[in-house]
Amino acid sequence: MRRDTFLKSIAALAAGAGLPMAASAQMANLKLMIPANPGGGWDGTGRALGAAIQESGAARSVSYENKGGAAGAIGLAQFYNARKGDGEALLVMGAVMLGGEIRNKPPVSITQVTPIARLTTEYNVFVVPAASPFKTMADVVAQLRKDPGSVKWGGGSAGATEHIAIAMLAREVGVDPTKINYVPFRGGGEAVAAIIGGNVSAGGSGYSEFQPYIESGKMRAIGVTSEKRQPGIPVPTLVEQGFNVVLGNWRGVYAAAGISEAQKKALVDLVVKATKTKSWAESLEKNKWTPALLAGKPFADFVDGDFASLRATMVKAGMV
């Protein structure tokens, strides 16, 4: 065999041998645990991330499991017990889960699984049913001062950011936060139905969850918890209405307990790659999410700090 032919044959064999290695870098099936019922912010975040992961080519397929309840604690416990050591699994979570853990002290803590990345920040918008006699947040506050229990608030699980924001508002206007009438729902779909049906006086969640109903006239937006007005969100802030309540709701992902450093790095890289796709950019725009990528150790440090900050806020608001 001629030397150049021999070298070409060796190169071809090397390339062929490299194919399985390249393919192994792609996860076979990424499993996404969404610890909430369909239709809410965590569900939307998880499915948007899954689509972006597939677009990026980092996984051949993505499967989803919804397990709602207790501010994500039920899904977290199932994820912790079922996925130990699994380097192809992620859990959607966020500030709501921290608030729920501070308030309820569930048997499985978020500290028992592996931090990967923060993805977005979103502020809570408060709405009333279209037929509500309340036209503004000032109207709601006036009734809250008169009879706190008569204002029925709907939102996510106890300890959710909207729950914390309502308690902060009560304290701000001189109402005992422990007297607020807060009705928790297991998923965004349940909360939407209760608001539209007039089963609650007012509701709170991320703007993306309420946007279709605000735009169709089924809900009236009366305030948002950002410090300044957000692009694409035509709702007055609580601050500009004279109520000093500012609170963000971030979302992110964790990996299973007991994974290796190599597995953790692969998942961090996978998520970062997904956030650079066209579909992720479109999801940010569509849902009015603020990009807030923070990965690896900086994210773990951020969660530690947010735990302490949320605890202090909840103590002041009479929730702990």
Backbone bond lengths (Angstrom), bond angles and torsions (degrees), N, CA, C in turn:
res aa  C-N    CA-C-N  psi(-1)  N-CA   C-N-CA  omega(-1)  CA-C   N-CA-C  phi
1 M - - - 1.480 - - 1.518 109.28 -
2 R 1.349 116.43 135.04 1.459 120.37 178.24 1.527 109.32 -65.12
3 R 1.347 114.98 151.23 1.472 119.70 -175.43 1.529 111.36 -61.76
4 D 1.386 116.63 -41.44 1.470 118.46 -177.72 1.532 111.21 -68.06
5 T 1.340 116.56 -34.10 1.461 119.94 176.95 1.520 110.47 -67.44
6 F 1.334 115.69 -40.49 1.456 121.09 178.48 1.527 111.39 -60.94
7 L 1.354 116.23 -44.18 1.461 120.66 -179.41 1.528 111.24 -65.23
8 K 1.340 116.48 -38.08 1.466 120.08 178.06 1.526 110.48 -64.70
9 S 1.355 115.31 -38.63 1.466 119.34 179.60 1.522 110.96 -65.24
10 I 1.348 115.57 -42.43 1.468 120.32 178.10 1.531 110.35 -61.57
11 A 1.352 116.35 -42.62 1.470 120.88 -179.82 1.523 111.11 -63.01
12 A 1.332 115.44 -39.85 1.460 119.41 179.89 1.523 110.71 -66.17
13 L 1.333 116.53 -41.42 1.452 120.43 178.34 1.519 111.30 -64.26
14 A 1.339 115.82 -40.27 1.466 120.11 179.25 1.511 110.81 -63.65
15 A 1.347 115.33 -42.16 1.469 119.39 179.08 1.511 110.17 -63.51
16 G 1.340 116.17 -43.05 1.459 120.06 179.44 1.507 111.21 -64.24
17 A 1.345 116.64 -38.65 1.459 120.18 179.33 1.509 111.13 -66.71
18 G 1.364 115.33 -29.05 1.463 119.03 -178.84 1.504 113.63 -74.86
19 L 1.321 118.04 -18.50 1.460 119.80 -176.26 1.521 113.14 -61.12
20 P 1.327 118.97 -47.59 1.457 118.44 178.83 1.521 112.59 -61.00
21 M 1.356 117.05 -34.97 1.455 119.87 179.21 1.512 110.30 -65.31
22 A 1.356 116.91 -43.54 1.455 120.32 179.93 1.516 109.88 -64.38
23 A 1.340 114.39 -41.85 1.458 117.89 -178.96 1.518 111.51 -64.49
24 S 1.355 117.37 -33.76 1.453 120.53 -177.08 1.515 111.59 -67.83
25 A 1.364 118.21 -19.87 1.453 121.27 178.02 1.522 110.68 -71.38
26 Q 1.329 116.37 -18.66 1.461 120.95 177.75 1.517 109.13 -91.23
27 M 1.321 116.88 125.45 1.455 119.63 180.00 1.529 110.24 -68.73
28 A 1.324 115.83 143.18 1.460 119.95 -178.30 1.524 110.80 -69.62
29 N 1.334 116.37 -52.98 1.463 120.14 -179.31 1.518 108.84 -149.02
30 L 1.321 116.43 111.56 1.449 120.31 177.23 1.530 108.62 -83.25
31 K 1.322 116.00 127.53 1.460 120.97 -178.37 1.531 109.56 -101.12
32 L 1.325 116.86 120.15 1.462 121.88 -177.75 1.532 110.08 -108.52
33 M 1.327 115.96 115.76 1.461 121.13 173.61 1.523 108.52 -89.12
34 I 1.328 116.43 123.60 1.463 122.44 176.76 1.529 106.36 -111.70
35 P 1.341 118.21 105.05 1.468 120.29 -172.18 1.529 113.11 -81.97
36 A 1.324 115.54 48.55 1.465 122.50 178.98 1.520 107.87 -156.42
37 N 1.317 116.46 161.67 1.452 120.81 176.20 1.520 110.83 -71.21
38 P 1.334 119.07 160.87 1.463 121.16 178.17 1.529 112.18 -59.61
39 G 1.325 114.79 148.20 1.458 119.91 172.95 1.506 115.92 103.24
40 G 1.328 118.80 -7.02 1.455 121.39 -178.34 1.522 113.10 -102.13
41 G 1.333 114.92 -172.93 1.464 121.19 -177.46 1.512 114.09 -65.50
42 W 1.344 116.73 -41.46 1.464 119.07 178.53 1.525 110.58 -66.18
43 D 1.319 116.14 -39.13 1.463 120.21 178.84 1.529 110.17 -62.95
44 G 1.325 116.14 -47.28 1.463 119.70 178.99 1.516 112.38 -61.96
45 T 1.331 116.32 -40.89 1.465 120.76 179.40 1.520 110.74 -64.59
46 G 1.333 116.43 -46.21 1.458 120.36 -178.39 1.513 112.82 -62.12
47 R 1.316 116.89 -43.32 1.468 120.36 -177.95 1.522 111.53 -73.37
48 A 1.331 116.99 -33.88 1.469 119.58 175.03 1.529 110.34 -66.61
49 L 1.333 116.71 -40.99 1.465 120.35 177.86 1.521 110.59 -65.32
50 G 1.334 116.85 -42.93 1.458 120.20 179.22 1.518 112.03 -59.16
51 A 1.333 116.80 -43.04 1.467 120.69 178.49 1.524 110.81 -63.38
52 A 1.333 116.48 -39.76 1.463 120.80 179.91 1.528 111.09 -68.20
53 I 1.322 117.09 -37.64 1.469 121.22 177.61 1.525 110.36 -62.41
54 Q 1.316 116.61 -43.09 1.460 119.54 178.91 1.526 111.37 -67.43
55 E 1.335 116.22 -39.54 1.464 119.03 177.85 1.522 111.14 -62.62
56 S 1.338 116.08 -35.66 1.463 120.21 -178.84 1.529 112.38 -71.95
57 G 1.350 117.39 -16.68 1.457 121.28 -178.31 1.509 113.92 82.40
58 A 1.343 117.46 9.78 1.461 120.24 -177.14 1.523 112.80 -78.36
59 A 1.322 117.09 -16.76 1.465 121.04 176.94 1.522 109.13 -143.61
60 R 1.336 116.45 142.39 1.467 119.85 179.49 1.524 110.77 -68.95
61 S 1.333 116.15 -36.90 1.456 119.89 179.72 1.526 109.04 -148.97
62 V 1.324 115.55 160.71 1.463 122.19 177.18 1.525 107.71 -131.89
63 S 1.332 116.63 128.92 1.460 120.87 176.77 1.528 108.66 -113.18
64 Y 1.332 115.65 150.73 1.460 121.15 -174.82 1.525 110.29 -123.02
65 E 1.315 116.02 143.72 1.454 121.19 172.99 1.516 108.78 -134.68
66 N 1.330 116.79 123.67 1.467 122.16 176.62 1.523 109.63 -98.49
67 K 1.321 116.24 130.49 1.461 121.77 176.93 1.523 107.68 -145.31
68 G 1.346 115.69 92.06 1.448 120.45 -172.66 1.519 113.97 -87.60
69 G 1.344 114.41 166.33 1.449 121.39 173.00 1.507 114.81 121.83
70 A 1.346 115.75 144.91 1.474 123.79 172.15 1.521 112.76 58.12
71 A 1.351 116.20 45.27 1.468 121.79 177.86 1.533 112.04 56.98
72 G 1.318 116.40 32.73 1.457 121.14 178.59 1.509 114.80 91.64
73 A 1.334 117.25 -4.08 1.472 120.36 -174.50 1.528 112.57 -66.35
74 I 1.328 117.24 -32.79 1.469 120.04 -179.40 1.528 110.23 -69.18
75 G 1.325 116.36 -46.81 1.461 120.21 177.44 1.515 112.20 -64.85
76 L 1.336 116.94 -38.91 1.462 121.32 177.66 1.519 110.88 -60.22
77 A 1.336 117.30 -45.28 1.471 120.49 -179.37 1.529 110.98 -63.11
78 Q 1.331 116.06 -41.33 1.469 118.83 179.24 1.526 110.52 -66.20
79 F 1.314 116.90 -41.29 1.468 122.01 178.58 1.531 110.25 -61.72
80 Y 1.319 116.25 -46.56 1.464 121.27 -179.05 1.528 111.24 -59.88
81 N 1.321 116.24 -45.98 1.470 120.09 -175.91 1.529 113.68 -74.63
82 A 1.338 116.78 -33.33 1.465 119.99 -173.16 1.525 114.01 -91.92
83 R 1.329 118.17 -21.17 1.473 119.83 -169.38 1.525 114.78 -116.44
84 K 1.301 119.66 16.15 1.467 120.87 -179.25 1.524 110.80 -54.39
85 G 1.327 116.42 127.28 1.460 121.64 178.25 1.516 114.82 78.34
86 D 1.316 118.33 -0.06 1.467 122.03 -177.52 1.534 109.27 -85.25
87 G 1.315 116.71 111.72 1.462 122.28 -178.63 1.518 113.97 -84.26
88 E 1.325 117.04 7.16 1.468 120.50 178.77 1.527 110.59 -124.19
89 A 1.327 115.56 44.14 1.466 120.65 -179.00 1.524 109.76 -143.02
90 L 1.334 115.55 141.75 1.460 121.54 177.67 1.525 109.65 -135.21
91 L 1.324 115.13 150.71 1.460 123.68 176.77 1.527 108.52 -117.90
92 V 1.331 117.13 126.20 1.459 121.15 173.72 1.526 108.05 -78.74
93 M 1.336 117.50 137.11 1.462 120.63 -179.58 1.524 108.92 -155.94
94 G 1.316 116.29 -174.42 1.454 119.44 178.31 1.511 112.08 175.22
95 A 1.329 115.61 -164.15 1.463 121.32 -176.44 1.520 111.87 -58.13
96 V 1.333 117.08 -32.66 1.472 121.02 179.55 1.522 110.56 -58.76
97 M 1.338 116.94 -40.97 1.462 120.35 -178.95 1.523 110.91 -66.16
98 L 1.327 116.93 -37.65 1.461 119.70 178.33 1.522 110.18 -64.90
99 G 1.354 115.97 -45.45 1.461 119.41 179.22 1.514 112.21 -60.98
100 G 1.333 116.55 -40.55 1.455 120.45 178.37 1.522 111.89 -64.79
101 E 1.328 116.27 -38.44 1.458 119.70 -179.52 1.526 110.97 -68.12
102 I 1.333 116.54 -40.67 1.463 120.61 178.90 1.530 110.09 -62.20
103 R 1.311 115.73 -40.70 1.470 121.04 -175.84 1.524 112.89 -78.01
104 N 1.330 116.78 -40.98 1.464 120.46 -168.70 1.523 115.65 -106.82
105 K 1.328 117.52 -16.18 1.469 122.18 179.82 1.536 112.46 50.53
106 P 1.342 118.15 61.23 1.467 120.88 -178.74 1.533 111.45 -68.42
107 P 1.336 117.65 163.04 1.468 120.64 -176.59 1.521 114.24 -66.79
108 V 1.344 117.82 -28.01 1.465 120.98 177.16 1.521 108.38 -110.75
109 S 1.323 116.38 127.58 1.463 122.03 -178.74 1.523 110.59 -100.70
110 I 1.315 116.19 151.68 1.466 120.94 176.15 1.528 110.45 -61.65
111 T 1.326 117.14 -23.08 1.465 120.71 178.89 1.527 112.30 -68.27
112 Q 1.333 117.73 -10.75 1.466 120.93 -179.23 1.531 112.79 -89.11
113 V 1.330 117.49 -6.53 1.458 120.55 175.72 1.530 109.06 -114.57
114 T 1.327 117.63 -176.30 1.463 121.66 -164.86 1.531 113.11 -107.81
115 P 1.336 118.83 117.04 1.466 121.17 -179.56 1.527 112.11 -66.37
116 I 1.341 116.13 134.04 1.468 121.05 179.37 1.531 111.72 -116.32
117 A 1.344 118.11 -60.08 1.466 118.24 -176.92 1.525 112.35 -163.47
118 R 1.328 115.34 146.17 1.460 121.78 165.02 1.519 106.71 -87.28
119 L 1.335 116.52 142.89 1.461 120.53 -175.67 1.519 113.79 -112.14
120 T 1.335 116.51 -50.59 1.463 121.02 -172.25 1.527 111.17 -142.36
121 T 1.320 114.34 164.73 1.461 121.63 168.79 1.520 107.34 -127.11
122 E 1.327 116.60 140.19 1.459 121.85 179.17 1.524 108.10 -142.15
123 Y 1.317 116.17 144.92 1.460 120.06 178.75 1.522 109.71 -101.01
124 N 1.327 115.74 152.46 1.461 120.66 -179.88 1.522 110.96 -79.50
125 V 1.321 115.66 136.08 1.461 121.36 172.23 1.522 107.33 -110.27
126 F 1.328 115.58 139.83 1.458 120.83 177.09 1.519 109.56 -104.50
127 V 1.332 114.97 138.12 1.462 121.32 -176.37 1.521 109.72 -133.30
128 V 1.338 115.38 161.53 1.460 122.01 171.56 1.522 107.16 -128.06
129 P 1.332 118.12 159.05 1.475 119.60 176.01 1.525 110.57 -60.83
130 A 1.312 116.52 153.60 1.466 120.87 -177.58 1.526 112.19 -56.63
131 A 1.326 117.57 -35.85 1.464 121.12 -176.71 1.534 113.01 -89.05
132 S 1.325 117.52 7.14 1.461 121.03 -176.45 1.533 111.70 -64.40
133 P 1.328 117.20 143.53 1.472 120.27 173.38 1.528 111.77 -70.92
134 F 1.334 117.08 -17.21 1.461 121.03 178.37 1.532 109.16 -79.60
135 K 1.310 116.22 122.90 1.468 120.55 -180.00 1.527 112.33 -101.88
136 T 1.324 116.45 -26.68 1.457 121.62 -177.68 1.526 109.75 -138.03
137 M 1.339 115.68 169.35 1.458 119.28 175.24 1.522 110.50 -64.84
138 A 1.322 117.91 -30.89 1.465 120.72 177.23 1.529 111.06 -61.15
139 D 1.339 116.84 -37.06 1.469 120.41 176.95 1.527 110.90 -63.42
140 V 1.339 115.93 -42.91 1.463 120.96 179.65 1.526 110.08 -64.37
141 V 1.330 116.14 -43.51 1.466 120.90 -179.02 1.526 110.98 -64.00
142 A 1.326 117.12 -38.35 1.461 120.33 178.73 1.525 110.75 -60.27
143 Q 1.334 116.69 -42.79 1.466 120.54 178.27 1.526 110.93 -71.21
144 L 1.320 116.77 -35.35 1.468 121.48 178.57 1.529 109.84 -61.61
145 R 1.321 116.66 -42.11 1.467 120.77 178.96 1.533 110.86 -67.33
146 K 1.299 116.28 -36.65 1.464 121.36 -177.78 1.519 111.49 -71.56
147 D 1.335 116.04 -45.16 1.478 121.13 -177.03 1.533 108.64 -154.54
148 P 1.341 117.62 90.00 1.475 121.16 -174.27 1.528 113.79 -52.72
149 G 1.324 117.92 -40.54 1.455 120.85 -176.26 1.506 114.23 -71.12
150 S 1.330 117.83 -17.58 1.467 120.85 -177.67 1.527 112.44 -77.57
151 V 1.320 116.44 -16.99 1.468 120.48 176.97 1.528 108.26 -94.48
152 K 1.313 115.92 108.30 1.469 120.78 -178.45 1.528 108.84 -94.96
153 W 1.332 116.03 115.45 1.466 122.02 -178.89 1.529 109.76 -97.04
154 G 1.315 117.95 136.98 1.458 121.80 175.89 1.518 110.93 -114.84
155 G 1.330 116.02 142.90 1.464 119.71 179.26 1.510 111.47 -172.58
156 G 1.320 115.63 -160.87 1.456 121.21 179.88 1.524 111.45 -74.00
157 S 1.307 115.52 -167.76 1.459 121.63 -176.57 1.525 112.22 -55.79
158 A 1.317 116.46 157.46 1.459 121.34 175.71 1.529 109.24 -54.76
159 G 1.322 116.34 128.98 1.461 120.62 -176.40 1.506 113.58 95.19
160 A 1.342 117.39 -1.83 1.468 120.89 176.38 1.519 109.42 -65.21
161 T 1.332 116.77 161.08 1.458 119.60 -176.74 1.522 111.97 -61.67
162 E 1.347 117.87 -33.54 1.462 118.62 177.32 1.531 110.87 -67.65
163 H 1.327 116.86 -34.54 1.462 121.02 175.98 1.527 109.94 -63.98
164 I 1.323 116.00 -44.83 1.462 120.71 179.08 1.528 110.09 -63.25
165 A 1.336 116.83 -42.26 1.467 120.69 -179.15 1.527 111.17 -63.54
166 I 1.331 117.51 -38.77 1.471 120.94 178.59 1.525 110.20 -65.51
167 A 1.336 116.72 -41.98 1.460 120.62 177.41 1.528 110.62 -63.85
168 M 1.327 116.69 -38.86 1.467 120.88 176.58 1.524 110.79 -63.65
169 L 1.345 116.43 -41.17 1.462 121.28 178.76 1.527 110.32 -63.22
170 A 1.327 116.49 -44.45 1.462 120.38 179.26 1.527 110.44 -58.01
171 R 1.309 115.15 -47.97 1.470 119.79 -179.59 1.533 110.40 -62.50
172 E 1.319 116.12 -38.98 1.470 122.09 -179.24 1.531 111.82 -61.70
173 V 1.347 116.70 -34.76 1.469 119.85 -175.55 1.527 112.37 -102.47
174 G 1.332 116.80 13.73 1.452 120.61 173.42 1.510 116.12 84.10
175 V 1.340 116.70 21.65 1.459 121.43 178.27 1.530 109.01 -106.40
176 D 1.307 117.74 139.19 1.458 122.06 177.99 1.535 108.84 -63.55
177 P 1.351 118.16 115.61 1.476 120.31 -177.19 1.523 113.72 -59.31
178 T 1.323 117.44 -25.01 1.462 119.42 -179.28 1.532 111.97 -72.58
179 K 1.335 116.91 -10.20 1.466 120.57 -178.81 1.525 113.45 -98.27
180 I 1.334 117.10 0.81 1.459 118.17 178.68 1.531 109.45 -69.35
181 N 1.313 115.35 148.93 1.467 122.25 -178.35 1.534 107.98 -103.70
182 Y 1.326 115.22 91.48 1.468 121.07 -175.17 1.524 110.26 -106.95
183 V 1.340 116.28 127.33 1.465 122.01 -179.73 1.533 108.85 -109.59
184 P 1.332 118.48 109.85 1.471 120.36 -179.62 1.523 111.62 -82.34
185 F 1.330 115.57 144.30 1.465 121.69 176.18 1.520 108.96 -121.75
186 R 1.341 115.59 150.86 1.466 121.36 -176.41 1.520 113.45 -76.67
187 G 1.323 117.10 -17.38 1.463 120.19 -179.24 1.509 111.22 -157.79
188 G 1.353 116.10 162.47 1.446 120.94 -178.11 1.512 113.60 -61.68
189 G 1.335 117.03 -34.53 1.454 120.83 -179.51 1.516 112.07 -61.77
190 E 1.339 117.06 -40.98 1.459 121.39 178.83 1.523 110.86 -65.41
191 A 1.328 116.29 -41.94 1.465 120.53 -179.72 1.526 110.82 -64.35
192 V 1.326 116.80 -43.00 1.473 120.98 179.34 1.526 110.39 -59.59
193 A 1.324 117.02 -46.18 1.463 121.18 -179.54 1.526 111.24 -61.28
194 A 1.334 116.90 -40.68 1.465 121.16 -179.44 1.525 111.32 -66.67
195 I 1.335 116.41 -38.23 1.469 119.98 -179.88 1.523 110.73 -69.63
196 I 1.325 116.01 -50.93 1.467 119.81 -178.70 1.527 110.67 -61.32
197 G 1.328 116.76 -36.62 1.456 121.22 -179.52 1.515 114.23 -77.87
198 G 1.334 117.06 -3.94 1.458 120.20 179.91 1.511 114.20 74.49
199 N 1.324 117.39 18.95 1.463 121.31 179.68 1.523 112.56 -79.89
200 V 1.332 116.48 -13.57 1.461 121.83 171.92 1.525 107.83 -130.08
201 S 1.333 115.93 157.95 1.469 120.30 -178.55 1.519 111.43 -76.60
202 A 1.332 115.85 -37.84 1.462 122.01 -177.54 1.512 108.62 -152.84
203 G 1.314 116.42 158.09 1.461 120.58 179.88 1.508 111.37 -138.00
204 G 1.314 115.56 158.21 1.459 120.35 178.83 1.511 111.33 -135.96
205 S 1.347 115.56 143.53 1.464 121.68 175.58 1.522 107.72 -175.30
206 G 1.331 116.14 -173.39 1.455 120.29 175.02 1.527 110.55 -69.68
207 Y 1.325 116.64 149.48 1.464 120.70 -176.95 1.527 111.77 -58.62
208 S 1.327 116.76 -36.83 1.465 120.04 -176.96 1.526 112.16 -60.34
209 E 1.342 117.12 -32.72 1.465 120.44 -178.96 1.526 112.20 -72.05
210 F 1.339 116.17 -30.21 1.461 120.69 -177.07 1.526 113.65 -100.99
211 Q 1.315 117.00 -12.73 1.469 120.88 -172.17 1.534 114.24 -51.29
212 P 1.344 120.03 -49.10 1.468 119.01 -178.62 1.527 112.97 -60.14
213 Y 1.327 115.98 -33.90 1.465 120.49 -176.31 1.528 111.03 -81.59
214 I 1.323 116.46 -30.26 1.467 120.32 173.61 1.524 109.36 -67.59
215 E 1.336 115.92 -46.26 1.462 120.52 -177.14 1.528 112.49 -69.07
216 S 1.342 116.74 -28.59 1.470 120.08 179.43 1.530 112.27 -85.98
217 G 1.336 116.44 -6.56 1.455 120.10 178.60 1.513 115.25 88.01
218 K 1.322 117.87 6.80 1.461 120.79 179.55 1.528 112.32 -80.93
219 M 1.336 116.58 -19.75 1.460 122.64 176.54 1.524 108.61 -132.32
220 R 1.341 115.34 154.47 1.462 121.08 174.95 1.526 108.40 -117.72
221 A 1.320 117.88 120.43 1.461 121.71 179.57 1.526 109.63 -80.63
222 I 1.340 116.68 131.88 1.469 119.98 -175.07 1.526 113.40 -122.77
223 G 1.329 118.71 -2.71 1.462 118.96 178.39 1.509 112.44 174.98
224 V 1.330 116.36 151.88 1.461 122.06 178.19 1.522 108.44 -132.57
225 T 1.338 117.31 148.84 1.468 121.68 -171.37 1.521 114.54 -90.30
226 S 1.328 117.73 17.79 1.465 120.26 175.98 1.530 109.95 -83.06
227 E 1.318 116.45 158.81 1.470 120.06 178.81 1.522 110.98 -71.46
228 K 1.354 115.08 -37.84 1.464 121.50 177.91 1.522 108.55 -127.83
229 R 1.303 116.99 161.22 1.467 120.50 178.42 1.524 110.15 -60.63
230 Q 1.333 114.63 140.58 1.458 121.16 -177.50 1.527 110.54 -97.23
231 P 1.348 117.01 143.82 1.469 120.60 177.90 1.527 111.22 -55.87
232 G 1.316 116.90 131.34 1.453 121.31 177.20 1.510 114.89 80.22
233 I 1.344 118.03 1.66 1.467 121.67 179.56 1.532 108.32 -119.12
234 P 1.327 117.89 93.85 1.469 121.87 -175.32 1.529 112.85 -80.66
235 V 1.329 115.72 59.28 1.461 121.36 -176.66 1.531 108.49 -130.87
236 P 1.323 119.15 132.66 1.468 120.44 178.54 1.525 111.52 -66.56
237 T 1.304 117.21 142.99 1.461 120.62 177.88 1.527 109.41 -75.19
238 L 1.315 115.85 159.93 1.462 119.82 174.22 1.519 109.85 -65.92
239 V 1.333 116.36 -34.76 1.469 120.97 -179.89 1.523 110.87 -60.40
240 E 1.325 117.28 -47.07 1.461 119.10 -178.34 1.521 112.49 -69.75
241 Q 1.348 116.65 -15.71 1.461 120.55 175.79 1.528 111.84 -92.23
242 G 1.350 115.33 3.83 1.468 119.46 175.75 1.507 115.50 96.08
243 F 1.340 117.11 9.85 1.468 120.92 179.95 1.533 108.76 -115.22
244 N 1.318 116.77 114.10 1.466 121.05 -173.91 1.531 110.96 -81.02
245 V 1.328 115.14 75.09 1.462 122.15 179.64 1.528 108.31 -128.76
246 V 1.326 116.50 112.82 1.470 122.31 179.21 1.527 107.44 -131.05
247 L 1.334 116.77 124.26 1.468 120.30 -178.76 1.525 109.76 -156.70
248 G 1.330 116.06 125.60 1.457 121.28 178.40 1.514 111.79 -98.47
249 N 1.320 115.66 155.05 1.464 122.07 179.67 1.527 108.20 -123.01
250 W 1.333 116.20 99.84 1.463 119.51 -179.78 1.528 110.18 -92.08
251 R 1.339 114.94 157.32 1.466 121.02 177.61 1.524 109.65 -133.11
252 G 1.325 115.38 148.89 1.454 119.44 -179.36 1.516 111.26 -157.24
253 V 1.330 115.98 -166.20 1.462 120.92 179.96 1.525 111.49 -135.86
254 Y 1.315 114.83 146.24 1.464 123.83 174.61 1.519 108.15 -120.54
255 A 1.333 115.66 158.59 1.460 122.28 175.69 1.526 109.13 -108.56
256 A 1.310 115.36 176.35 1.460 121.56 -176.19 1.525 112.35 -66.63
257 A 1.307 115.46 162.48 1.467 121.49 171.99 1.522 109.45 -72.50
258 G 1.322 116.48 150.75 1.455 120.99 170.87 1.516 116.42 75.02
259 I 1.327 118.39 16.74 1.468 118.89 176.83 1.528 110.00 -84.38
260 S 1.321 116.30 160.21 1.466 121.13 -178.97 1.524 110.24 -80.76
261 E 1.320 115.92 167.00 1.465 120.40 176.92 1.522 110.58 -62.59
262 A 1.332 116.65 -36.01 1.468 120.32 178.90 1.527 110.47 -65.78
263 Q 1.321 116.58 -41.89 1.465 120.13 177.81 1.529 111.09 -65.17
264 K 1.331 116.16 -40.45 1.466 120.62 178.62 1.526 110.34 -62.05
265 K 1.341 116.57 -45.63 1.471 120.50 179.67 1.523 111.04 -61.68
266 A 1.341 116.12 -40.85 1.468 119.84 179.50 1.521 111.17 -61.43
267 L 1.333 117.33 -37.97 1.460 120.92 -179.89 1.529 111.44 -73.75
268 V 1.328 116.72 -38.12 1.469 119.56 174.93 1.519 109.75 -60.52
269 D 1.336 116.06 -47.20 1.470 120.48 179.75 1.522 111.17 -61.34
270 L 1.330 116.46 -40.27 1.470 121.71 -179.99 1.531 110.82 -61.30
271 V 1.332 116.38 -45.75 1.469 120.40 -178.31 1.521 110.67 -68.21
272 V 1.320 116.94 -44.02 1.476 120.12 179.03 1.527 110.59 -60.36
273 K 1.323 116.20 -42.47 1.465 120.70 178.36 1.529 111.17 -62.04
274 A 1.330 116.12 -40.66 1.469 120.53 -179.78 1.521 111.79 -62.88
275 T 1.344 117.28 -34.95 1.469 120.38 -177.88 1.524 112.67 -72.97
276 K 1.320 116.75 -4.60 1.473 120.44 178.50 1.524 112.33 -100.65
277 T 1.324 117.22 5.37 1.460 121.07 -176.95 1.526 111.64 -86.55
278 K 1.317 114.09 162.99 1.467 120.68 178.12 1.528 110.74 -65.62
279 S 1.334 117.29 -41.33 1.466 119.69 -177.02 1.523 111.40 -65.08
280 W 1.341 117.54 -34.91 1.470 119.53 177.68 1.529 110.12 -67.75
281 A 1.317 116.83 -42.61 1.476 120.24 177.38 1.528 110.35 -59.65
282 E 1.322 116.29 -40.40 1.472 120.42 179.03 1.524 111.23 -66.48
283 S 1.329 117.06 -36.84 1.474 120.44 178.06 1.519 111.04 -66.61
284 L 1.330 117.01 -39.88 1.463 120.26 177.22 1.518 110.76 -59.60
285 E 1.318 115.90 -45.76 1.465 121.10 -178.92 1.523 111.32 -66.93
286 K 1.312 116.38 -46.96 1.464 121.08 -176.92 1.527 111.99 -62.29
287 N 1.326 116.78 -42.20 1.459 120.89 -174.59 1.519 114.16 -93.89
288 K 1.328 116.26 -0.52 1.472 121.84 -178.89 1.530 110.93 59.57
289 W 1.349 115.42 37.67 1.458 120.33 175.73 1.524 109.19 -85.59
290 T 1.320 116.85 141.34 1.457 121.72 174.22 1.526 108.50 -90.34
291 P 1.348 118.88 121.83 1.465 119.36 179.48 1.525 110.44 -63.63
292 A 1.325 116.22 135.53 1.468 120.23 -176.45 1.525 110.08 -146.30
293 L 1.335 116.55 45.91 1.461 120.67 -175.01 1.527 112.01 -61.49
294 L 1.315 114.52 127.99 1.461 122.24 176.27 1.517 105.84 -148.99
295 A 1.335 117.32 116.11 1.462 119.96 -169.97 1.524 112.62 -120.08
296 G 1.342 114.73 156.32 1.457 121.37 173.91 1.517 113.51 68.11
297 K 1.333 116.94 -139.76 1.466 121.70 -175.82 1.526 113.32 -61.35
298 P 1.347 119.16 -41.36 1.473 118.04 176.91 1.527 112.43 -56.13
299 F 1.338 116.75 -35.53 1.460 119.96 177.52 1.529 110.10 -68.35
300 A 1.329 117.73 -43.71 1.461 121.31 178.92 1.529 110.77 -59.16
301 D 1.333 116.42 -41.74 1.467 120.86 178.24 1.524 110.91 -65.69
302 F 1.333 116.06 -39.37 1.468 120.69 178.49 1.528 110.49 -61.07
303 V 1.326 117.63 -44.23 1.469 121.33 -178.95 1.526 110.17 -62.26
304 D 1.330 117.58 -41.73 1.466 121.00 177.91 1.527 110.55 -58.03
305 G 1.334 115.88 -44.65 1.460 120.68 -179.86 1.519 112.07 -67.41
306 D 1.343 116.33 -38.28 1.461 119.86 -178.09 1.529 110.98 -70.93
307 F 1.320 116.71 -33.93 1.459 120.27 174.69 1.536 109.67 -55.52
308 A 1.329 115.95 -48.70 1.464 120.79 -177.81 1.528 111.29 -65.92
309 S 1.330 116.60 -41.79 1.462 121.35 -178.95 1.529 111.57 -65.86
310 L 1.332 116.57 -45.25 1.462 120.54 179.43 1.525 111.44 -64.25
311 R 1.321 116.15 -40.15 1.459 119.51 179.54 1.531 110.18 -60.37
312 A 1.328 116.17 -45.13 1.470 120.13 179.84 1.527 111.02 -62.19
313 T 1.345 116.93 -42.01 1.464 121.23 179.31 1.521 110.91 -63.56
314 M 1.339 116.56 -43.55 1.464 121.01 -178.17 1.526 112.17 -68.48
315 V 1.318 117.13 -34.12 1.460 121.12 176.28 1.531 109.44 -64.31
316 K 1.340 116.01 -46.63 1.475 120.49 179.50 1.522 111.32 -62.27
317 A 1.343 115.82 -33.36 1.464 120.04 -178.22 1.527 112.96 -85.58
318 G 1.335 116.97 3.35 1.449 120.96 176.77 1.511 114.34 76.33
319 M 1.364 117.45 20.58 1.454 120.70 -176.71 1.524 113.04 -94.51
320 V 1.319 116.80 -12.62 1.473 121.40 -179.24 1.514 108.86 -127.39
